[in-house]
Amino acid sequence: MARIENGGRASADTGSIRTVSSSHVDDASSLGSDSEINGFTDDTHTDKYGFIGGAQQGSELASQDVPTEVLRQREVKWLDMLSHWDKWMIKRFDKVRLRCQKGIPPALRGRAWLYLSGGKVKKEQNQGKFQELDSQQGDPKWLDVIEKDLHRQFPFHEMFVARGGHGQQDLLRVLKAYTLYRPEEGYCQAQAPIAAVLLMHMPAEDAFWGLVQICERYLPGYYSPGLEAIQLDGEMLFALLRRISPLAYRHLEKHKIDPILYMTEWFMCAFSRTLPWASVLRVWDMFLCDGVKIIFRVGLVLLKCMLGTREKLKTCQGLYETMELLRAIDPRYMQEGFLVREILEIPVTARDVEREHHTQLKRWKKNRGELNFRPPPRMHGARLIMLAEPPRRQDLQQNPTIVLEASQPTTQLKKGKEERKSKKKRSSIKKSQPIDEIPNPYPLHIDPPPPPSEPPSPPPISSAVPDTIPQTEKDSPHQQSTPPTDLPAAKESALQQSTQSLSSTEQDTYL
């Protein structure tokens, strides 16, 4: 079922987290090989997430598209939050959590993930570090293993489908940089899907710092030699299952099914290789906001749904049948709407996770002795991560990475608006003064019309945001007390920033 390979790393047998120990790789039989990729026909359907096939390709029946008006409304709100991130995280974090639970808008997901994880601050405080690591050769021992794993990461996604394409090249850069950044940990295969998910939403440098934060803040010790942290969390999941679903707990205990047999890939890959892609994104939105308790909740939901009734237990009378059932989870339980609702209803808090961690740690020391690897303390959520490393104001500034050379620069537009405002003021002053002139009783019909007092029409991007946005969120009284005159200014500034800070680099663009 599970075995230890490559310096004490646990891995699952069938297509899970295994390390290639031999120097020869059978390209003809490997998933994502050139023969399979070339087998795609011209009429292959690509879903909205970029998948051209495979189990994670989205279907139109299962998709839950947000109405365009609601999506634009959420984008404006997220742009406002990203512009004042420190204030929102300190004073109104509950609102940030609620908006993460509703789903981050796809256009802003990469930027929001970088802010939530603390990768944005880490990147600004270590300017040039990634470029320094990227320019180095790297350890040949790790490079050999990484290169063998590249074609296994989401082989049906258009970003990673081509051998040696830009997606695989960036994945190699990110994973190699991490082995140089943390040489005592090196590389673990479960890091590759984590980095690949990040690369689908942000440039390589941002993905690197996002990977650093997940490995050090959210899941510390998961990818270290021996995998003691993941084994400890497996015992925690099993103990929490006793309270959530006693039937499933007794069944797994009766057949002596160790948690590491079924939850290793779930936790180490943050469900990125288990759930449908729409569900993966929603889980990651909540995971990067609230921390590892979301991962525990997802695992508890799946165990409860698959093993939580007597009728379902009749079909799996032994260890083999139970493992096969957990490897082929019913798609109904993994759908976005059902799964998110169940995750929010599971009564497992960060305090419960921390309390159970101390309990299992004492039991571990009693039965096995001290841990060989002492990971740093785990941070439960984006707010605690930010409080642990308070950012400077310049660390949170949204630096534009796409510069559009318009025919009329923004400064000229602003000057034009200021000139028109000054003309209006002068004309109003003149009108207010008493005028002794006698008006012309015979106006000429050929007089030219007065110059327009309104500014020119806004760029096309502002047309996507309606003037009156329907309210689908209940704002707090503090938010409702804001004068209505501030709203247009907030919209304008947010939309101006959105045209300047989409994720890209000089060579690659990820939109």
N, C-alpha and C positions, 0 to 999 in steps of 0.2 A: 504494500500500500504506500508507505512512505519510506524513504531511505535517506541516508546521510551521504552526501557526495561533496567533493571539492572543498576540503578543509572544514568539514563539519556542517555543511549546509543541508537542511532538510528539503526534500522535494517530493512532489507527487508523481505517480507513475504516468498516467495517460494525459499527455499534453498539458501538464501543469507547470510547476516551477522546477524544472530539471536543468541540470548543468551538463553541457556536452563535454564528456570526458575524453572521447577519442578525437584524434586529429583529423579524421576523415568524416565529412558530412555528406550524406547521400542527398544531393540536390534534387534528384528526380523524384524522391518520395517525400521531401520535406514540405511542410505547409508554406504556401507562398512562393514556391519555386517558379522558375521561369516557364516551365511547361504548363503549370496551372494558370499563371498570369496570361500567357499567350492564348489560353483557351477561352478567354473572355471575348465575346463577339461584340460587334459594333452597336448592337441594340441593347447592350447591358444597361440596366437601369441604375443610376446613381441617386441615392437618397439625399436628403438635405444636409446630412451630416458628413457626406463624402464617402460612404460605403458603397462598393459596387457588387457586394455579395456577402456571403457568410451569415452566421447566426445573428450578428448584431446589426444587420441591415434593417432599417426601419421600414415598417409597412404603413400604408395610408390608413388602414383601418385602425391600427393601434396608436397612431399619432394624435396628439392633443394640441393642435395649433392654437395659440393665443390670438384673439382678434387684433387686427392691426392697430386700432385705436388704443386698446389697452397696452399693447406692446410699446407704442410710442410714449404713452404716459409713463410707463415704467422706466423707459430709457431716460426721460427728462429727470425723473426722481433720482436715478442712479448717477447721472452726470452731476447733479447737485451734491449728492453724498460724496462722490469722489473728489469734488472741488473743496470740500470742507471735511475731509475724512477724519481728522483727529477729533473734531467737535462731535461728529456723529457717533464715533466709537466710544467716547467717554460719557456723553450726556444722553444719547438716544440709541444705545446698542440694541435694545429690545426691538426697535423699529428696523434696524439693519437685519436682525435675525428673522423678523417676519417677512421682509422682502427677499431674503435668501430662501426661505421656505416656499415662497410663491414662485421662485425661479428667477435667476438673473437673466436679463435680456441677452440673446446670443451675441449681438454686436458688441457688448461690453463685458462679456463673461471673462475673457482673458485678462483684461485690465482689473476687473473686480477680484479675480482669483489672486492676482499678484499682490493687491492691496490687502486682502483678507489674510493671506498666509504670512505677511510681513516680508515677502520677497522684494517688494519695492524699496523698503527702507534698507534692507540688507544690500541691495544692489547699489544704492546711492552712497552707502557708507563704505563700499569696497570698489570704488571706481577703478576700472582697468584690470581688476583681478581675473575676470573671466577671460579677457584677451590674453593675459599672461599665461593662464593655464592652457588655453586653446593653442597657443604657439608652441608649447612643449610637445615632445614626442610621446610621452606616456610610457607606462610599464608594459613591455611586450607580453607579459603573462596575462594581464587583464585585457589588453587590446585583442588578443587572439580569441578570448572567450566572448568579448563584446561583438566582434565582427561576425561570429557564428550565430549570434542571437538576433542580429538586426532584421533579417527577413522573417523572423517569427512574430514580430510585433505588429499586430493588426494588418496582416497581409492582404486583406480585402479592402483596405482603405486607400483611396486614391493618392494620399500623401506618401504612403510607404509601399505602394504596390511595385514600384520599379526598383530593380537592383541597382544600387549606387545612385539612386535619385536624391533630390535635395532633402527629402524627409529622412532617409537613412543616414545621409551625411551629417545632418544636424543632430540626429540621435547619437551617432558615434561621438560627435564633439561634446555633447552634454555629458554622456556617461564617462568618457575619458577624463573630462575636466573634474568630475566628482572623485574619480580614483586618485587624482593628483591632489585634490582639496582635502580628502580624508584617506590618506594612504593606509591608515590602520584598519579601516573597514574594507577598502577595495571596492569590488563590484559584486553585486548579487543580482541574479536574473530577474527577481521581482521588481527591481528598480527600473527596468527597461519599459514595461507598460506604463508605469507612473510618468516617466519622462516623455513617453510618446503622447500620452493624453495632454500633457502640458504643451508640447510642441504643436498640437493641433490648434491651439488657441493663442500662442504667443511666440515671439522670436526665441532663438536659441539661448541668448544671454538671460532673458527673463525666465525661460524654462529651467535653466540651471539653478537660479536662485530659488525658484519655486520648489525644485527637487531638494535643495539643501534644507529648506524650511520643513518640508514634509518629513524628511529623514531625521532631522534633529529636534523638531518641535512637536510634530503631530504623532509620529510613529518612531520614537527614539529606540534604538537597539534592534529594530525589526530586521535590519539587513547586515548585522554584525555576525562574525563567525560564531557558530554554535546555535544561533537562532533561539537564544534563551528567552528573549522578550516575547516572541510570538508564542512560545510554549506557555509562558506565564499568562498571557492574555487568553489563550485557549482554555486554561483552567478557570479563568475569570468568566468567560462566556458560558462555560458549563455550569458554574455556580449560579450565575444570574438566570439561566434557563430554568432552574428549579423553582424560582418564584414566578416566572412568566408562563411556563408550560410544564407542569409537573408530569404529565403523561409522556411528553417527549424526553424529559430528563430521565425518568425511570426506564424508558426503553433503551436509551443510549447507555445508561449505567448497567442494565441487565446484560447487554451484549458486549460490554467492555470496549466500546468504541471510543478511542482516544480522540479528543477534539482536534488534534493536529492533523488527523486524517481527512477532515472535511472543511476545516476553516482556514487552512494555511493560505491557499490562493485567494480566498475571500478577503482576508485582512491585509495580506502583504501587497496585493494589487489594488486594494481599496475598491473591490468589486468591479474593476474596469474590464475584466475578462469574463464576467459572469452574467451581468444584467444586460438587458437591451439598452441601446445607447442613450435613448431619451431618459431612461431611469438612471443611468450612470451619471449624466450631467446634473440631474436634480440631486442625487446623493452627494456628489462632489460640492455642489453649491452649499448644502447644509454642513457637510463635513469640514470644509475650510472655514466655515463660520463658527461652528460649535465644537469642533474637535472630534476625538475618537469615539465619543459616546454614540455618534451617528453610525459608525461602523458596527458597534456592538448592537445597536437597535436593528440594523438591517439583518445581521446574522440571526438575531432572536426572532424576527418576523419570519424569515425563511424556515427556520427549524420548527416554529410553532405551526406554520401553515402546512408543512409537509408531514409532520409527525405528531400533530396536536390532537388528533381524534382517534378513537378506537377503530373506526372503519379503515383509516389509512394505515394503521399499524398491522392490520390483518394481512396486508399485501407484502410486508417485509418482516419475515419471521427470524431473520438472522443478520449477521454482520454484512454479508455480501449484498443481500437485497436492500438493506438500509443504505449502504454506500452507493449503490446504483441509483436509488431514489434521490439521494442528495446531489448526485452528479447530473441528474436530469430533472431539474426543478420545473414544476408546472409553469408554463409561460403566464398563466393568469395571475399568479402571485408576484410576478416581476414587472407587471405593467406599471407605467408611471403613476397614474392616478391612484390605484390601489396601494402600491408600495409606499408612496409618500404619506398617504393618510394613515397607514398602519405604523409607519415610523414615528409619526408625531403622537400617536396614541400610546406607544410603549412607555411605561413608567420607569425609565432608567435615566438617571441624571448623572452629571459629572461627579457629584458627591458619592453616588452609589458605586461608580466605577473606581474612584480613588479608594473608597473604603474596602471594596473587594480586592483591590490591588495589594493593600497592606496585609489583608488576611492571607492571600495566596503567597505573598512573599515570605511571610513567617512560616507557612507550611513548606515552601520550597527549601528554606534554610534548614528546617528541621529534618527533612527527608534527604536532601541532596547537598547541603552545605551552601557556602557563599556562591554568588553568581560570579562567573569568570569575567563577564563584561558588564561594567556598571554604566548604563546609558544615562544621559542627562535627564532631569525631571521632565515629565510630559506636560505640555501646555494644553489646557482644555479650552480651545477656542481662540478666535482672532483677537478678542479684547485683551485676554491675558498675555498673549504674545506681544501686543503693542505696549502694554504696561510694563512688561519685562524689559523691553528695549525702547524707551520713549523716543519717538522720532523728532527730528528737527523739522521746522517748517519747510525748508528747502528739500528735505527728503521726500515729502509728499507732493511736491509740485509735479504736474503732468507735463513732462517735456515732450513737445511735438516731435514725432518721428517721420511724419509725412508732410512735406512742405509743398504747397500748391502755389505755383507762380500764376497768379491771376492777372488779367489785363489791367485791372484797377486795384491797386493794393488796398489793404484794409485801412492803412493810415490815411490814404486819400479819401476813402469813404467817410471815415470819422471826421476829417477836416471839412468835407462837404456838408455833413450833418451839422457841425458846429457853425459853419457859415450861414446855413439856412436858419438855424435857431437865432443867431445874432440879427439876421435880417428881420425875422419875425418880431423880435423885441424892439428893434428900431422903428418898425412900422407901427407897432402898437403904441409906442411912445408918441409918435407923430400924430396918430389918430386921437389920442387922449388930449392933446393940446387944442385949444380953441382955434378954429380956422375962420378967418374973415372973408375968404374968397367965396364968390358966388358960384354955385355949381352950374355947370353947363346944361341948359334945359334941352339942348339938341345933341345928344351923344351920337358919335359916328358909329355906324354898324361895322365898319372895316377895322375898328381898333383890335389889336391882337389880344387874345385872352391872357389873363394874368398867369404868371409862372406857377407851376404846381408847388403847393406847400408840403405835400407828402414826400417822404423819401422814396427812392426807387424800390421796385419789388424785391423781396428777399431772395437769396439763392434757393435752388430747388430743395435743399435739405430741410429748410424750415417749413416747406409745404407739407412735409410728412407729419408734422405735429399740428393737430387741430387747435383752433382758437379756444374752444370749450372742450375740455377733456372730461369724460364721464368719471365720476368718482367710484372706484371699486375698492378703495382702501379706506378704512376708518382712521383718519388722522387723529392724533392726540390733541387735546385742547390747546396745548402749547403751539402746535402747528397751525390750528385754526385761528389763533389769535393774531397771526401775522397779517399785516395790512395787505389788502388785495393788490395794491399798487406795486408791491415788491415782486409779484409773480412774473410779469413779463420780463423784468430785468433778469431774474433767475433763469428763465427759459432761454433768453438770448445768450447769456454768458455760457450756459451749459451747452447749447447747440454750437456756439463758436468753438468751444473746446473740443467738441466731438469731431470736428473736421480737422483737428490738428494732432490728435493723440491716439489714433488707431494703431494697433500693434503692427510694426513692420521694422525691417532693417534696411540698410542701404541696398543689399542685394535681394533679400527675400521679403515677401509681403504675405502675411497670414490674415486674411479677412474672412 
